[in-house]
């Protein structure tokens, strides 16, 4: 790849060529920075490759430039409370009273405790640092990428709710797939998250993608618009097609470039998305092509009742796989999806 290629396939990193979601970002930041925030938690949901992590990273970068914010990014695959205690201690350089009394972290980063005790004491460490930061008028943003609905998340969320009740200046920003966010919000033990504002990742603006492609590739309106339309506003496709066109537009035809794009979409996201679908989800999606299709036609080709499709339609929309295009019609939300999934069923 050319060294100066401004596009990237690295998930989560803010690319050099990036279309900012100003409305989403400003909504979260203005809420968190309010004197009396209406919520101290925000959820960002969306399909893989929709830009959830990049939006969260952009917000982290924006707030980290302000003196009154401490940013703590947690790993959803680790014990969240232990991870929070360890990362807070690293962020908070001035040792508090609890830390002076014997806080330690194992060399490998796998143990957190006080005077050699077990991880149950992580909460004591967390609250001591929260209290110290509160006295210094600091706010703490905790971020968790790709949250899961599991016992680990339940423990963390339950303690976070108690931290809020104790009036600590803490804020939580989490990203996740629709099904995981839905399960977390509807868990009877985590009802406070049901009231948390949620942002569903929408497609990027086609005109903005076209404008950016035109500037980077120094091409005419027709080509930049055609490229933008191919992406359907899907954030990963915007980066992948940009990367490939920048690299090969002088040596390959557009069809050859699109063949490479299909390989990237398949390898990086579509294969994983497909593996998480039910058999009936797959059966329905196989009926689609790249054009809007009548609901009646889907039912006939998939051999299902309209009442059955209504349930699956809602789920597939929520998961970011299809969109209602006009009355009585639906379309695939992801670019070139119908072309790629044909290889999965043969």
N, C-alpha and C positions, 0 to 999 in steps of 0.2 A: 504494500500500500504506500501511496505517496506520503511523505513525512508531514506535509502541510495540509493533509486532509482535515477539514474542520468538523467533520461528522464523526460520530463514535457509536459503537455497539455496546459499550460498557454500561451495564445496567446501574442506575442510581446516580452516576456521576453527571453533574451539570455540563452538557456539551458546549463546545464553543459556539455552535449554531443552535440556538435554543429559542423556542417561541414561549415567552413568559405568559403564564396564566395569571395575569395581574388581578383579576377579580377574585379568584380563589385565594391567592396569596394575601391580598389586602384584607379580605374577609377574616382570615385566621389571625393575622398579625394585629389588626385593629381590635379584634375581640380580646385577644390575650393582653394587649397593652392598655385596655380600658381601666379606669379607676375601679369600676365595679363590673367586672366581666360577666356577661350573661352565661358564659360557660367557660370552664377551665379545661375542657376536653374537646378535641375535634377528631373525627374519623374521616379518612380518605379511602374510598373504595373504587375498585376498577379492575378490569381484566389485565392479565400479564401484558407488559409492554405499553400500557396506556399512559405512563408517565407519573404514577403515584409517587415513587421514590424520588424522582427528580424534583417534583413539587415540594416534597418534604425537605429535601436537601437544600433547595433554594430558600425556604423559610429558615432553616437552621443557619445558613450562611448570612442571611439578612439580620437575624437577631444576634448572632455571635459578634457582629460588629458594634453592638451597643454595650456600654459598660455595665448596665444593670441586669444583664442576662447571663445565665450559666446554662450551657447546652449539654445534655447527657443523652447519648444515643445507646440504646440497649439492644442486645442480641436476643431475638425471640426464641432461639434454640437453647439458651442457657437459663439457669434459675434466675428469674428476673429480679427478685429482691436482693439476692447476693450480688448480681451484676450491678444493680443500682448502687449498692453500698460501696463496691470497689471503685466504680467510675466516679462517683461523687467525691470520694476521698482523693482521687487523682486530680479532679478539677479544683477542689477546694484546697489551695496550697497552705493556708495558715491552719495549723493543726489545732483542732478544738479540744475541749476538756476530755471527751470520751476517747478521742484518738490518743491523747497523751497517756491515758490510763492503760493502754496496752493493745491498741488496734493493730492487727497485722494482716497482711495479704501474702499468700503463699507465692513462691517464686513463679510457679506455672500459672498463677492467676486462677487456680481452681478452688481456693478456700478463702473465706472471709470470716473473721471472728474477733472476739475480744479476749485477750489473755489466753489464747489457745482454745477458746470454746468453739462450739459449732456454729453453723450458719443461722441459727435461730436468732442470734444477736444482731443480725444485719439491720433489723428495724431500729434498734437502739442507735446504731451508727448513723443511719439515714436521718432519724429525727433530730439527732444532735447537730448534724450539719445543716439540715433545713432551718433549725432554730437560729444557728449562727448566721446563715445567709439572710434570713428574714431581718435580723437586727441590722444588717448592712444594706438593707433595701434592695436586695437582689431578688430576681425572679428566676425560677428554674424551669426550663423546658425539657421534658422527658420525651424522647421519640422512640417508637418501636416500629420497625419495618416488617411487613408481612406477618401480622399477628395470627395466632392460631387459637382456636377455641379448645383449650385444654386445661388441666388442673393448674399448671404453672401460671397461665393467664388469669385464672380465677383467683388464685392467691394474691397475685399482684394487684388486680383491680379492686379486690376487697380492701387491701391495705391502703391503696391510693384513695379510696373513698373516705377512709378514716383520716388520712393526711389532710384532705380537703376540709373535713369537719373541724380539724384543729387549726384551720386558717393559715396553713402554710402557703407561701406564694408559689405554688407548683402548677404546671400546665402539662397536659398530655396530648401528644399528637401521634396517631397510629395509622398505618396503612394496612390494607388487606384486600383479599379477594371478596367478592360479594357474599359468597356462602359463609365465609369465616366471620365477617363483620355482622352478618345477619344472625348467626348463631350466638355470637357474643352479646349482641344487643338484646336478644330475646331469652337469654339465660335468666331464670328467676332469681338467681343469686346476684345478678349484676344489673339490676333494673335502672340504676343511675345512668348507665351507658345508653339506655334506650332514649334518654332525653338529650344525649350529646348531639350537637350539630354534625351532619354528615355531608361530605362532598363526594358526589359521584363523578368520576372523570369523564368528561365529554370529549368528542373528537376535537383535534386542533382545527383552527380556522383554515379552510382551503385557500382563501385569498392571502392570508399571511404566509402560508407555506409557499405559495406561488411567488410572492414578493421576495421571500428569502432565497428561493432557488434562482430566481432571475438575477439577484445581486451576486450570489456566489458563483454561478455558472456564466454570468455575463451573456445571457441568452435572451431571445425575444419572448413576448408575452404568451404566444401560442404554446411554445415548448414548456415554459415554466408552469402554465396552467394545466397542461396535459400531465406533467409529472406530479403536480400537486393532487390532481383528481385521482391518480392511480393509488395514492396513499390512503384515500378516504379519511384523512385526518388522524390516522392511527400513529401515535407518537413513535413507536419503534420503526414503522415503515418509513416515516419521514426521515429518520436518521439513516436507516439501511439503504434506501433508494438514493439519498443524498450522497452517502459514502461511495456507493457503486458508480453513480453517474459521474461524480467528481473524478473517480479513478479511471473509468473506461470509456467515457463518451467520445474520446478521440479515436478509439481503436475498435470498439464493438458497436453493433447495432442496438437499438432500443430493445428489441426482442431478446437479444442475447443478455443484455443487462437485466431484463425482467426475469429471465431464467435463473440468473444468479440470485436475484431478489427472492424468488420462490424458495430456493435452497436455504437462504438465511431465515426466512419466515418459518420454514419447516423446522430447521434445526434449533432455533432459539426459542420459539414460542408455540407454534401451532401444534407440534407433536405433543407437547406437554398439556396444552389445553384439551386436545382430543382425548388424551388418556384419562382425564377427569370426568368425562361425560358419561351419562347413562346410555344404554343401548337405544332407548327411544329418542333421546337427544340426538344421537348420531343418525338414526333413521330419518328424523325430520330434517336435519341439516343437509343430508345427502340429496334431498329433493331440490335444493336451491341451486341456482346458477348465479352469475354476477348481476343479474337484473332483478328488479322488484317482481315478486310473485304473488298471485292471489292466494288468500287463505284457503279458499275452496279447493284450489289446485293442490296445495300442500296436503290437505286432508285426503284427497283422492289418491295422490301418488304414494303417500305414506300409509294409506289404508287405516286411518284413524278417525274417530268421531270429532266433530268440531268442539265439543265440550272438553275432550282430552287435549286437543291442541291449545285451547284457551289457557289451560293450566301451564302447559309447557312453554307457550308463547311468552307468558309473563316471566317465567324463570329465565328463558333465553335472553330476553330483553334486559333483565336485571343483571345478568352475567356479562352483558356487553357483546353478545354474539349476533343478535339481530336487532333491527330497528324498524318501527312502523314508518313506512315511506309515504303512504297515502291511504285514504280510506279503503279498507279491505285488502291492502297489500302490505307485505313486509319485505325487508331486504337484509342481506348479510351485512354486518357492521364492519367486518375485517376485510382488508384488501386481498383479492386473489385467493380467498379461503376455499371457494368451491373447487378451484383448479387443483389446489394442493391436497385436499382431503380425499380426492378420488384415488390417490395412491394408497390410502389407508384401508380401503375396502376391497382391494383386489389381492 
